[in-house]
Amino acid sequence: MAEGNHSSRKMASRLREIMGHTTRYCFDGRSRLVADTGVSRSEVTRLLSGDCNPSYRVVCAVIEALERDLGIRIDSRDVLSFNAKFRNTVCDIVACRGCPACRPQAGAARIPARSGDSVPLGMPFDISTRQEEGEA
């Protein structure tokens, strides 16, 4: 294979991890990306898994949707890579202030992701019990 030929190589994608840091795409992200970008469901699925060599139009549409939700600029090289080497961590890209991936919370349980879910593995939920009003 020629050095610059990437057509048959699997692409590393951190799209799912970045989606986990958004309010719009952390749950049911695949369907929402399809609706927001006009990209086909199969193309979004392949992009999430890295099983494609996406067109410039697809990459731009998906990154623009993420940028709108996060309110920041995202470099495509921080999302997709042919060599699985990225310049920044996902938390650095999205200016994370303490997600479960970078700072697990005390008292939070982990929900294992099901196959095909758009929810990043280990998304926490609070399992602490709430006291009813009037209880001490």
WOSUL-V564777 format. One record per helix or strand. SS is the DSSP state (helix for helix, strand for strand). FROM is the first residue (numbers start at 1). TO is the last residue. If there is no record, write none. Layout:
BEGIN
<<SS,FROM,TO> <SS,FROM,TO>>
END
This chain:
BEGIN
<<strand,12,13> <helix,15,19> <helix,29,37> <helix,41,49> <helix,56,70> <helix,76,78> <strand,80,81> <helix,90,93> <strand,108,110> <strand,124,126>>
END
